[in-house]
Amino acid sequence: MEWVPFVGHGAVEQAFGTFQNLSGSTITKGLGGHLLTTANSNTGYAVTNVTTEEVRLFVGIAEADIADTKLGRFTTYGYAASVNYFAMGSSITINPGDPLGPHLTGASLGIFSGGLKTAFGPVLNMSAAAITVSAGGYLSGWVRAL
């Protein structure tokens, strides 16, 4: 894991982790990843898209598209400019500061307010205005996947 101090109006820390995508397809920038636990892939660095079975092994948000079998960097702690949120199919509002987490049902890939989370995340919405969710999209967030 790599700690990077943010240069700006003070000292803000960010953490990144490098993981190998073994999902069978590309993990798109802004999507979350989780550690694999299957016998042949339980390496501690192999990841796939977040799924229902493994949401508690959330490692963070992909910083760029990561092709299958390739290594890629995930934001594990700190600001992420592009975080994918799950398409709800109906409208709910996500306000600045709302905690978001990996989805718990179906084959959803994004994070959302009904996902697995504590009162503080693993992702906090940092978008400046409330977002009405129906078709899914991207927001900025503070990641706490450690």
C-alpha positions in Angstrom: 0.0 0.0 0.0 1.2 3.5 -0.8 0.5 6.6 1.2 0.5 9.9 -0.7 0.3 13.3 1.1 -2.0 15.7 -0.7 -0.4 19.1 -1.4 -2.8 21.9 -0.9 -4.5 23.6 2.1 -3.0 21.3 4.7 -1.8 17.7 5.0 -4.4 15.2 3.8 -3.5 11.6 3.4 -4.6 9.2 0.6 -3.9 5.5 0.4 -3.8 3.3 -2.7 -3.5 -0.4 -3.2 -2.4 -2.3 -6.3 -4.5 -5.4 -7.0 -4.8 -7.9 -9.9 -8.1 -8.0 -11.7 -9.3 -11.7 -12.0 -12.9 -10.9 -12.7 -12.9 -12.2 -16.3 -13.6 -8.7 -17.7 -12.4 -5.1 -17.3 -13.1 -3.4 -14.0 -14.1 0.1 -15.1 -12.8 3.3 -13.5 -15.0 4.3 -10.6 -16.2 0.8 -9.7 -15.4 -0.9 -6.5 -13.4 -4.1 -6.1 -13.2 -6.9 -3.5 -10.7 -9.6 -2.7 -11.3 -13.0 -4.1 -11.6 -15.9 -1.6 -11.8 -18.9 -3.9 -9.2 -21.6 -3.3 -7.1 -20.9 -6.4 -7.4 -17.1 -6.2 -7.0 -16.4 -2.5 -3.8 -14.5 -2.9 -4.5 -11.3 -0.9 -4.1 -9.2 -4.1 -6.6 -10.8 -6.6 -9.8 -8.8 -6.9 -13.0 -8.8 -8.9 -16.1 -6.5 -9.1 -18.0 -6.2 -5.9 -20.7 -8.9 -5.7 -23.3 -9.9 -3.1 -21.2 -12.6 -1.6 -18.0 -10.6 -1.0 -19.0 -7.0 -0.1 -17.3 -7.2 3.2 -13.9 -7.6 1.4 -14.2 -4.2 -0.3 -10.7 -2.9 -1.3 -11.7 0.5 -2.8 -12.4 2.3 -6.0 -10.6 1.7 -9.3 -8.6 4.7 -10.4 -8.6 3.7 -14.1 -10.0 0.8 -16.3 -8.2 -2.4 -15.3 -8.1 -5.1 -18.0 -8.7 -8.8 -16.9 -5.5 -10.4 -15.4 -3.8 -7.0 -15.2 -2.6 -5.0 -12.1 -4.4 -1.8 -11.3 -4.5 0.8 -8.6 -7.5 1.3 -6.2 -8.1 4.3 -3.9 -8.4 2.6 -0.6 -8.6 5.7 1.6 -9.1 9.4 0.6 -10.7 11.4 -2.1 -11.9 9.7 -5.3 -13.1 12.0 -8.1 -15.0 9.3 -9.9 -17.2 6.8 -8.0 -19.9 4.8 -9.8 -23.2 4.7 -8.1 -25.7 1.9 -8.7 -28.7 2.4 -11.0 -31.8 2.1 -8.8 -34.5 2.1 -11.4 -36.5 4.5 -9.2 -35.5 7.8 -7.8 -33.9 8.3 -4.4 -31.8 11.3 -3.3 -28.2 11.0 -2.2 -27.1 14.1 -0.3 -23.6 15.4 0.4 -22.2 13.5 3.3 -24.4 10.5 2.9 -22.7 7.1 3.5 -22.6 4.7 0.5 -21.6 1.1 0.3 -21.4 -1.9 -2.1 -24.8 -3.2 -3.2 -26.1 -6.3 -1.5 -28.4 -7.8 -4.1 -28.2 -8.9 -7.7 -25.4 -8.2 -10.1 -25.0 -4.5 -9.3 -21.6 -3.1 -9.6 -21.8 0.4 -8.1 -22.1 1.7 -4.6 -25.3 3.2 -3.2 -27.0 4.4 0.0 -28.7 1.0 0.7 -25.4 -1.0 0.3 -23.3 -2.5 3.0 -22.1 0.4 5.1 -21.6 1.9 8.5 -22.6 5.4 9.6 -19.4 6.6 7.9 -19.1 4.7 4.6 -17.0 2.9 3.2 -17.7 5.8 0.7 -19.0 9.2 1.7 -20.7 11.3 -1.1 -18.7 14.5 -1.6 -20.6 15.9 -4.5 -21.6 19.5 -3.9 -25.3 19.0 -4.5 -27.9 16.3 -3.9 -28.1 13.6 -6.6 -31.3 12.0 -7.7 -30.5 8.4 -8.5 -32.4 6.4 -11.1 -30.2 5.5 -14.0 -26.9 5.4 -12.1 -23.9 7.6 -12.7 -20.8 9.0 -11.1 -20.1 11.2 -8.0 -17.1 12.2 -6.0 -16.5 10.5 -2.8 -14.3 9.9 0.3 -13.2 6.2 0.4 -12.6 4.4 3.7 -11.9 0.8 2.6 -9.2 0.1 5.1 
